[in-house]
Structures are given as C-alpha cells and as structure tokens.
Amino acid sequence: MTRSAVETNRWTALRAPAAVAAVAVVSVSYLAAVNPHEGGNYPTCPSLLLTGFYCPGCGSLRAIHDLAHGDVVGALDMNILAVIAIPWLVWRWYAWTAAAAGRTITRKPAPAWAIYALAGAIVVYWIARNLPPLAPYLAP
C-alpha cells in the first residue's frame, strides 16, 4: 500500500471518533446553554413518568449542565453515576481515536466478574436512590 493510501485509510478511520467528538461538543454546549433545572426545557424521564421511580440515568442532563458550568458538587448531587462515567467515556474515546490513528493499543477484555459487578452496582444504585432513607442523598 502506498503512503498516500495509508494516510487516506487513517483519515477515514478517524471520521467516526471525530463525529462522536463533534456530537459530544454540540450536545454539551446545548446543555450548557439550555438549563435542564428549569421545567419545560426537556421532556420528563420516561421511567420516572411511567413508574414514579428514579432510574440510574435520572439527573444526568442536570449533572452534565452543572459540570459544563464548573459545579462539580452540584453535578455529584444530581447523578453521581454519570459524573463517574464521564471520565471513563472520555478515556475510551481517546483509546478508540488512538487505535484509529494507527497507534498500537494493548487491551484486554474486562473479566466477566467485573461486568457483573458493574451491572450489580448500577442496580444497587437504582434501588438505593428510590429508598426513603437514601433518597435525599441520591435522588436528583
């Protein structure tokens, strides 16, 4: 393969990570501009609307809005799970972009127990944020 063909393949491979980054920047910019703390700007969470219970994602829009304005404590108060997930998502996007750029990335798949532990933690968080004694601390 010629040098120009390799460069073309790399640019082609970088399109998807670049598109994801662009969508993320536009989305966070919109969330920073349109306050989800004010009623009527966004629809109600379908889970909350149908069941009356907070799902693990409830409060994520408000958490991202707060992070966009530098309010880490407010973001943690809205959805601690989202705040924890964001650095991991950025790290995974970086690894994806590096691999698309042709860098050798050594990675192992997560062990099954880690996947089950993560799923279990999400379910425990989901239940805990709806229990009356913990709701003041975990509910958005």
CORHUDA-V954876 format. One record per residue. N is the residue number from 1. PHI is phi as a letter, one per 40 degrees, with the letter a starting at -180 (none if undefined). Layout:
# CORHUDA-V954876
{{N	PHI} {N	PHI}}
This chain:
# CORHUDA-V954876
{{1	none} {2	c} {3	c} {4	c} {5	c} {6	c} {7	c} {8	c} {9	c} {10	c} {11	c} {12	c} {13	c} {14	c} {15	c} {16	c} {17	c} {18	c} {19	c} {20	c} {21	c} {22	c} {23	c} {24	c} {25	c} {26	c} {27	c} {28	c} {29	c} {30	c} {31	c} {32	c} {33	c} {34	b} {35	c} {36	c} {37	c} {38	c} {39	c} {40	g} {41	c} {42	b} {43	c} {44	c} {45	d} {46	d} {47	c} {48	c} {49	c} {50	c} {51	b} {52	g} {53	b} {54	c} {55	c} {56	c} {57	c} {58	d} {59	g} {60	c} {61	c} {62	c} {63	c} {64	c} {65	d} {66	c} {67	c} {68	c} {69	b} {70	g} {71	c} {72	c} {73	c} {74	c} {75	c} {76	c} {77	c} {78	c} {79	a} {80	c} {81	c} {82	c} {83	c} {84	c} {85	c} {86	c} {87	c} {88	c} {89	c} {90	c} {91	c} {92	c} {93	c} {94	c} {95	c} {96	c} {97	c} {98	c} {99	c} {100	c} {101	c} {102	h} {103	c} {104	c} {105	b} {106	c} {107	a} {108	b} {109	c} {110	c} {111	c} {112	d} {113	c} {114	c} {115	c} {116	c} {117	c} {118	c} {119	c} {120	c} {121	c} {122	c} {123	c} {124	c} {125	c} {126	d} {127	c} {128	c} {129	c} {130	b} {131	c} {132	d} {133	c} {134	b} {135	d} {136	c} {137	c} {138	b} {139	c} {140	c}}
